[in-house]
């Protein structure tokens, strides 16, 4: 056999199969066919189209799973913008203003009663402050200090028997309810300043020596006039009135005077003239929430376009283009957006009526002037438009919750795609196993053929050599 190579059909074309030369094979008694190369080409030709089909299907399914994840994320983000609109309490936002911030400032929370109230402040709350005389004799002993109904003890050792030592002991004492000690140096000597961190008439400071030595007697104070201390600031309650109703408070921050309103008293009313507290609906916050809703929807609409649209500039289709699930979700949301809601008003019963209109690309635009006018004209109708039983934000929240639930359409589609992906993984494993078996089978077959061809090649070489050694037969010339 003298052929150097043969062609073996592989796949859809003829692939060259390497065969060892007859001369080299004869010399070495080696193989005639390159079995490994031949088998790998045949297996590759069989495997490639099936593997490509599985890979293409897997990529498509993976892209669909990823697209569903993006859809879920976009819907969830949009749903979060509805929390400031889909309940009546979301529109129950109030603001409080003072006509004279030098007398008081105010803030309001949901539920504060809308209206205007007179506020007069005749006295601010104060924390007590005591200043000791100088000089003060200090020795070892024990002091009990009280602030209001709480008390604590400090022990002064002989090495700490100074005003600085006393101040340090007070400031670091366990159970100190709010007495701060400071040493002030004057021309007449050192003074001990005791300051309360708690305002109010009941929070007075008292100091008593509880040992029997009397070495700390110069620092005691019972509240009665004393030569030991001068009252620098009197402990007192705030005195004020709201709409003529008098009240007092140990603090200058008032949270109990008017439901939902916090007053911070800053000064006394001038000549008894009250300042005005105005509690009103916080329309600016509501307008901001509605504007955020429009922005959030436009972000969602952009996601819909990315997932299901076609980019003509790049010739690229979205991974969910033509997908029935995406189309269904879009139609549900658009239906809710464009619905007419029973708000009790024939004027303000749709998004368009409060200034939210649709652009040619499907996004929304907000006319702030129209919205502000609607809120000022019929606040209740605008509230119902979003959070009524059939309100737009309420309906959107309900349908998105349904779609995102474990039994919703998105979850169902996702589970189906995951099953397909698992099946394709199994197909790929099966194909790998089949190709391994095919490789083993073909290797066995072509190895046997290789042995046969090698034997025939050896026999051919032997016969050729034998014939060449025979004597030549000469012809007899004619007489």
SVG drawing of the C-alpha trace seen along z (x, -y; Angstrom):
<svg xmlns="http://www.w3.org/2000/svg" viewBox="-68 -95 89 117">
<polyline fill="none" stroke="black" stroke-width="0.4" points="0.0,0.0 1.7,-3.2 -0.9,-5.9 0.4,-8.6 -3.1,-9.7 -6.9,-8.9 -10.0,-11.1 -12.6,-10.1 -16.1,-11.7 -16.6,-13.8 -19.7,-15.9 -20.9,-17.6 -17.5,-17.7 -14.5,-15.4 -11.7,-15.8 -8.2,-14.6 -7.1,-11.7 -3.3,-11.3 -1.9,-7.9 1.8,-7.0 4.0,-6.5 4.5,-2.9 8.3,-3.3 8.4,-4.4 5.8,-1.9 7.7,0.9 10.9,-0.1 9.4,-0.4 6.5,2.0 4.5,-1.0 0.9,-2.1 -0.5,-3.1 -3.4,-5.3 -3.1,-8.2 -6.0,-6.8 -6.0,-9.6 -6.3,-12.4 -8.9,-10.5 -11.1,-9.7 -10.9,-13.3 -12.0,-14.7 -14.9,-12.3 -16.1,-12.9 -15.8,-16.7 -17.8,-16.6 -20.5,-14.7 -20.5,-16.7 -20.2,-20.3 -23.7,-20.8 -25.4,-19.3 -23.3,-21.2 -23.9,-24.5 -27.6,-23.9 -27.6,-23.3 -25.3,-26.3 -27.5,-28.6 -30.6,-27.4 -28.8,-27.8 -27.7,-31.4 -31.3,-32.3 -32.8,-30.9 -30.1,-32.5 -30.8,-35.8 -34.5,-35.4 -33.8,-34.6 -31.6,-37.6 -34.2,-39.8 -36.9,-38.6 -34.6,-39.5 -34.2,-43.0 -38.0,-43.3 -38.6,-42.2 -36.0,-44.8 -37.5,-47.6 -41.1,-46.8 -39.9,-46.6 -38.1,-50.0 -41.2,-51.6 -43.4,-50.1 -41.3,-51.7 -42.2,-55.2 -45.9,-54.3 -45.5,-54.1 -45.7,-57.9 -49.0,-58.1 -51.0,-54.9 -52.5,-55.4 -54.5,-58.3 -51.9,-58.9 -49.4,-59.6 -51.3,-62.7 -51.7,-63.6 -48.6,-65.7 -48.5,-69.0 -46.1,-71.8 -45.9,-74.3 -44.7,-77.9 -44.1,-80.6 -44.8,-84.3 -42.0,-85.2 -39.1,-82.7 -37.6,-84.8 -40.4,-83.5 -40.8,-80.0 -40.2,-77.7 -42.4,-74.8 -42.6,-71.5 -45.5,-69.3 -46.1,-65.6 -49.0,-63.8 -52.2,-64.3 -51.5,-67.8 -54.7,-69.8 -54.7,-72.4 -55.3,-76.0 -53.8,-79.1 -53.2,-79.4 -51.9,-82.2 -48.9,-81.3 -47.6,-83.5 -44.5,-82.8 -44.1,-84.5 -41.2,-82.5 -38.6,-80.2 -37.5,-77.0 -34.1,-77.3 -31.5,-74.9 -30.1,-75.8 -26.6,-77.0 -24.8,-77.6 -21.5,-79.4 -19.6,-78.8 -17.9,-81.5 -14.2,-81.8 -12.0,-80.7 -13.5,-77.3 -12.0,-75.0 -11.9,-71.4 -11.0,-68.3 -11.5,-64.5 -15.1,-63.4 -18.3,-62.3 -20.8,-64.5 -24.3,-63.5 -25.5,-65.6 -29.1,-65.6 -30.8,-66.8 -34.5,-66.7 -35.4,-63.2 -32.1,-61.6 -29.0,-61.6 -25.4,-60.2 -22.4,-60.1 -18.8,-61.2 -16.0,-60.4 -13.1,-62.9 -9.8,-61.4 -7.0,-63.3 -5.0,-63.4 -8.0,-64.8 -9.0,-67.4 -9.1,-70.3 -11.8,-72.0 -10.3,-70.4 -10.4,-67.0 -14.1,-67.6 -15.0,-68.7 -13.3,-65.7 -15.1,-63.3 -18.5,-64.8 -18.1,-64.7 -16.9,-61.0 -19.3,-59.7 -21.5,-56.8 -25.2,-57.6 -24.7,-61.4 -28.1,-62.5 -26.8,-65.6 -24.7,-67.9 -21.6,-69.3 -18.8,-70.8 -16.3,-73.4 -13.6,-75.3 -13.3,-79.0 -10.3,-81.1 -11.1,-84.6 -9.1,-87.4 -10.5,-86.3 -9.6,-82.6 -11.1,-79.5 -14.9,-79.0 -16.9,-75.8 -19.6,-76.2 -22.4,-73.5 -24.6,-73.4 -27.6,-71.3 -28.1,-69.8 -31.9,-69.4 -34.1,-72.4 -37.3,-72.9 -38.4,-74.1 -38.2,-70.6 -34.6,-70.0 -32.9,-71.9 -29.4,-71.0 -28.7,-70.1 -25.4,-69.2 -25.0,-67.6 -22.1,-66.2 -22.9,-62.7 -19.8,-62.0 -19.4,-63.4 -16.2,-65.3 -17.5,-68.6 -14.4,-69.0 -16.7,-69.6 -19.3,-71.8 -18.3,-74.8 -19.7,-73.0 -23.1,-72.1 -26.4,-73.7 -29.9,-72.9 -31.8,-75.4 -32.3,-77.9 -30.4,-81.2 -26.8,-80.3 -23.4,-82.0 -21.9,-78.9 -23.4,-79.5 -25.0,-82.2 -27.8,-81.1 -26.5,-82.3 -29.5,-80.8 -32.8,-79.9 -34.4,-76.5 -37.7,-77.3 -40.4,-75.9 -41.5,-77.5 -44.8,-79.3 -46.7,-79.6 -50.2,-79.5 -51.7,-78.1 -54.9,-79.8 -55.3,-81.2 -54.9,-77.9 -52.1,-78.4 -49.5,-75.6 -46.1,-75.0 -43.2,-72.7 -39.9,-71.7 -38.4,-71.9 -38.5,-74.5 -39.3,-71.8 -43.1,-71.3 -44.6,-68.1 -47.8,-67.9 -49.4,-71.3 -51.0,-70.5 -51.2,-67.0 -48.6,-66.4 -46.9,-69.8 -43.5,-70.4 -42.8,-73.9 -39.3,-75.0 -39.6,-78.1 -36.8,-80.6 -37.8,-83.8 -40.6,-85.7 -43.4,-87.4 -43.0,-91.1 -45.3,-93.0 -47.5,-90.0 -48.4,-90.0 -48.8,-86.4 -47.1,-85.1 -49.0,-83.1 -48.6,-79.3 -49.9,-78.2 -50.4,-74.5 -51.2,-73.8 -51.1,-70.9 -47.6,-70.4 -48.4,-70.5 -44.8,-71.0 -43.9,-67.5 -46.9,-66.0 -45.9,-67.7 -42.4,-66.3 -43.8,-62.8 -45.9,-63.0 -42.9,-64.3 -40.9,-61.4 -43.6,-59.0 -43.5,-60.5 -39.7,-60.1 -39.9,-56.5 -42.4,-55.6 -40.2,-57.1 -37.4,-54.9 -39.6,-51.9 -40.7,-52.9 -37.1,-53.1 -36.6,-49.6 -39.5,-48.3 -38.0,-49.8 -34.6,-48.2 -36.2,-44.8 -38.7,-44.7 -37.8,-47.3 -35.7,-47.4 -32.7,-49.7 -32.7,-50.7 -29.4,-52.4 -27.6,-49.1 -30.1,-46.7 -30.4,-45.1 -33.6,-43.7 -34.3,-43.6 -34.2,-40.2 -37.9,-40.2 -39.0,-41.7 -42.4,-40.1 -42.6,-38.5 -46.3,-38.1 -45.4,-38.4 -43.7,-41.8 -46.6,-43.0 -49.1,-41.9 -47.4,-43.8 -47.0,-46.9 -50.7,-46.9 -51.8,-46.4 -49.7,-49.4 -50.8,-51.6 -54.4,-50.7 -54.1,-51.8 -52.3,-55.1 -54.9,-56.1 -57.9,-55.1 -60.6,-57.6 -61.1,-57.3 -64.2,-58.1 -62.7,-60.9 -66.0,-62.6 -64.9,-65.3 -65.7,-65.5 -62.8,-67.8 -59.9,-66.0 -60.4,-62.3 -57.4,-61.4 -53.7,-62.0 -54.1,-64.4 -56.5,-66.5 -53.8,-67.1 -51.1,-67.9 -49.6,-64.5 -49.6,-63.8 -48.2,-61.2 -45.4,-62.0 -45.1,-60.4 -42.5,-57.9 -44.8,-56.7 -43.1,-58.6 -44.9,-61.0 -44.6,-64.8 -45.7,-66.8 -47.0,-70.4 -46.2,-71.6 -48.5,-74.7 -51.5,-72.5 -50.8,-70.1 -50.4,-72.9 -53.7,-74.4 -55.4,-71.0 -54.1,-70.5 -55.1,-74.0 -58.6,-73.7 -59.6,-70.1 -57.0,-68.5 -59.3,-65.6 -60.0,-64.7 -56.3,-64.6 -55.7,-62.4 -58.5,-60.0 -57.1,-60.0 -54.0,-58.3 -55.0,-56.4 -58.7,-55.8 -60.1,-52.2 -59.6,-52.4 -56.9,-55.1 -54.0,-54.9 -51.2,-54.3 -53.4,-51.8 -54.2,-49.9 -50.6,-49.9 -49.3,-48.7 -51.9,-45.8 -51.1,-44.6 -47.3,-44.9 -47.6,-42.9 -49.5,-40.2 -47.0,-40.0 -44.0,-39.8 -45.6,-37.2 -44.3,-33.6 -47.5,-32.6 -47.4,-35.5 -46.7,-35.3 -43.1,-36.4 -42.3,-33.7 -44.1,-31.1 -42.1,-32.1 -38.9,-32.2 -39.4,-28.6 -40.2,-27.4 -37.0,-29.0 -34.9,-27.5 -36.3,-24.1 -35.4,-24.6 -31.9,-25.6 -31.5,-22.5 -32.7,-20.3 -30.2,-21.8 -27.4,-21.2 -28.5,-17.6 -28.5,-17.4 -25.0,-18.8 -23.8,-16.2 -25.5,-13.4 -23.8,-14.6 -20.4,-14.7 -21.0,-11.1 -22.1,-10.0 -19.1,-11.5 -16.8,-9.8 -18.4,-6.5 -18.2,-7.2 -14.5,-8.1 -13.8,-4.8 -15.7,-2.8 -14.1,-4.5 -10.6,-4.2 -11.2,-0.4 -12.4,0.0 -9.7,-2.1 -7.0,-0.6 -8.0,2.9 -8.0,1.6 -4.6,0.0 -3.2,3.4 -4.6,5.1 -3.2,2.5 0.2,2.6 0.3,6.4 -0.7,6.1 2.0,3.5 4.6,5.8 3.6,8.7 3.7,6.4 7.2,5.3 8.3,8.9 6.9,10.0 8.5,7.1 11.9,8.0 11.5,11.7 10.6,11.0 13.5,8.7 15.9,11.4 14.8,14.0 17.2,14.5 16.2,12.8 14.7,15.0 16.5,14.3 14.8,15.0 16.5,17.6 17.4,15.9 16.0,17.3 18.3,19.5"/>
</svg>
